[in-house]
Amino acid sequence: MRAAERAGARGMRTGTYLALLIHNHVRAADVLPPRELDLLKSVGAQLAALGRQLRMFGMPNTLAEPAASELRDLLAHVRHEVELAREASAAVVRRNLMSWEAGHA
C-alpha cells in the first residue's frame, strides 16, 4: 500500500516505481523517474532562458549613476545566481543519465 501511495505521488505505476527503487538500490544509483527528470530538464531550460533575458535587460537612461550602478550590480548578481541554479540542475540531469546508462551497460 505504501509503495502504491509513493508511486501515485510521483505519477508512476506501482510496478514501475518498485523496479526503479530496486534498480537504484542494487546499482547504488540515483535515477529519477521520467516525469521528474523531464520537469528538471524544463526548469533548466527556463533558467537558461531567464539568464538570456537578464543579459538583454536594459536599464532606463533616467537613473542617476549611484542607482544605475546598484542596479547593474544587482542584475549581475541575479544573472550569476540563475546560472548557478541552471548548472546545478544540468548536473543532476547528467548524473541521472549516467547512472541510468551505467546500470544498463
MONORGI-V267906 format. One record per residue. PSI is psi in radians with two decimals (none if undefined). D_CENTER is the distance of its C-alpha to the mean C-alpha in Angstrom with 2 decimals. Layout:
# MONORGI-V267906
{{PSI D_CENTER} {PSI D_CENTER}}
This chain:
# MONORGI-V267906
{{-0.74 30.12} {-0.71 27.26} {-0.73 25.51} {-0.70 26.04} {-0.81 24.65} {-0.72 21.46} {-0.80 21.12} {-0.69 21.78} {-0.45 19.21} {0.10 16.54} {0.59 18.28} {2.77 19.93} {2.69 23.58} {-0.79 25.04} {-0.72 26.08} {-0.73 22.73} {-0.79 21.13} {-0.68 23.97} {-0.75 23.76} {-0.70 20.08} {-0.79 21.06} {-0.77 24.05} {-0.84 22.25} {-0.70 19.80} {-0.85 22.82} {-0.72 25.21} {-0.06 23.00} {0.77 21.35} {2.87 18.01} {1.24 14.70} {2.28 14.07} {2.63 11.88} {2.61 13.78} {-0.74 13.41} {-0.75 12.56} {-0.66 9.63} {-0.74 8.42} {-0.71 9.27} {-0.71 7.50} {-0.70 3.99} {-0.70 5.82} {-0.73 7.25} {-0.75 4.93} {-0.74 4.77} {-0.69 8.39} {-0.68 9.16} {-0.69 8.38} {-0.75 10.48} {-0.72 13.03} {-0.74 13.30} {-0.72 13.95} {-0.73 16.55} {-0.70 18.12} {-0.63 18.48} {-0.57 20.19} {-0.12 22.54} {2.22 23.24} {2.69 26.96} {2.54 28.94} {2.53 32.13} {-0.19 35.28} {-0.07 36.96} {2.40 35.12} {2.72 37.34} {-0.79 36.30} {-0.74 35.22} {-0.70 32.90} {-0.71 31.63} {-0.76 30.96} {-0.71 29.05} {-0.73 26.96} {-0.79 26.27} {-0.73 25.24} {-0.77 22.97} {-0.69 21.28} {-0.72 20.91} {-0.79 19.35} {-0.75 16.84} {-0.74 16.00} {-0.79 15.61} {-0.70 13.30} {-0.75 11.06} {-0.69 11.21} {-0.73 10.53} {-0.70 7.27} {-0.77 6.40} {-0.69 8.12} {-0.76 6.65} {-0.65 3.16} {-0.64 6.06} {-0.68 8.24} {-0.76 6.99} {-0.80 7.34} {-0.83 10.56} {-0.70 11.85} {-0.81 11.49} {-0.70 13.39} {-0.70 15.84} {-0.76 16.53} {-0.80 17.27} {-0.64 19.37} {-0.60 21.19} {-0.29 22.18} {0.17 23.70} {none 25.61}}
